[in-house]
Amino acid sequence: MTKLNYFIPFVFAIAVLGILEWFISHPGFIYIALGLFVVLNLATAYFLGRKQQSDWWKFALLPGLANIVTTSYMVILTNDLLLQILILLLLIFNYIYWRYVFYYLHRQAQYQPFSLENISFYISFIIIFLLGSLTYGLRSLLSLSVLGLSIVIFVFLSTTVLQVFWISKLNWKKNLAYLVVIILVLMEMFYMLSFLPLDHNLLGFVWATIYYVIISIVSDKLKDRLTNQKVKYLLLLTGFSWLVLFLSARWI
């Protein structure tokens, strides 16, 4: 059975490619495509982890979020080249992630420590970026209220943060106060950023950097490895990226 599981990440990536190509040809069926992603991720997590962990379904959270948010973002993406690049990157991520899960559950001697934690941090940043960009973009295109989209933002943001806590082995029940503060601060920042006259992608990037700084600091704090040097590094990196961003920004 382990030998068969070895090929599951590759089969998963091919299935994702098939769904994406079908969605591009039939964009009106986006909800069906998103539903197929949910089923596919849960099925993959079940086959790989049902005998190893009772909470096997949590392995489906990160790729599920990535596939759903990325596919939804494609709705407002008009550049065909960027669309194909995004599809390629999504396929690579799906394959690498499920390979990590396979080694973590079935071949721990070959598993590189913290691989799942690291990829979760980086991909969660991209998820938040695409989620913010998509929401700000839809607000501009369809004149939607940011408050009206808050429920969707809250659900996806909360799930992303919970996934990072889980994969980092941080007990969210014991650290509920941190979890609530992270989500509330990010929701507030999302609302405040909506008043800036910036392109939706730039707004999404600013929100994502705020997320990354907060989640990094809290994670290190709860693991008792937070240092002043780490905080300074994060703030300097964020400040520099914002400086470059606003100097080259397209104001609307």
Protein Blocks (a to p, Z undefined) as FASTA:
>chain_A
ZZmmmmmmmmmmmmmmmmmmmmmmmmmlmmmmmmmmmmmmmmmmmmmmmmmpmklmmmmm
mmmmmmmmmmmmmmmpcbfklmmmmmmmmmmmmmmmmmmmmmmmmmmmlpcghklmmmmm
mmmmmmmmmmmmmmmmmmmmnopafklmmmmmmmmmmmmmmmmmmmnopafklmmmmmmm
mmmmmmmmmmmmmmpccdfklmmmmmmmmmmmmmmmmmmmmnopacfklmmmmmmmmmmm
mmmmmmmpccZZ
